[in-house]
């Protein structure tokens, strides 16, 4: 089946630093990738939609300058949390699909803790 | 606007019994797609089953089946012969009508299987 790899699985960083999370589709070309954020026991909140070779589309209320998304190739998208603060601590999970009608396949997520 | 509602925050089921997880949706579109995902405590999102709005038969995948009642706008997930490994959070999702095809998730239902 389709495999999406997300790295790192967890990261602890100090307040004010930046963290980069990678999302790779290993066995298919992902024209579109999505980045979600999830708080404990809650649903997934879409942060942005990432299309290869173009700027990401951010959901309302998501700061594009804080959450930088780059979809450099058909198999790689990155999310950079810039100047992280403790309130950015959360579970971030990416997903990818190869066509509009195909299911989303998710990475294993990244647990970010900002101290 | 499209909306997904899961009204059961938590459910218990005895091992080997069947369980139904409720999902209702709201959309004015004629063509849409509905998905169910499983999220174990480890965090990964596992795709379970898909139902298209024009599919005449209810979708089935192994022990998972989707009870699709279009007139009632419900897409309940039925898990037969529950296993301890089925304990997880379950999310119902709908594909958004926009050209990105992003998924809109319900609030989720936590299922616990008792031995």
Interface residues (C-beta under 8 A of the other chain):
Chain A: X32 X34 X41 X42 X43 X44 X46 X49 X57 X91 X93 X95 X97 X100 X101 X103 X104 X105 X106 X107 X108 X109 X111
Chain B: X33 X35 X37 X42 X43 X44 X45 X46 X47 X50 X89 X91 X100 X101 X102 X103 X104 X105 X106 X107 X108 X110
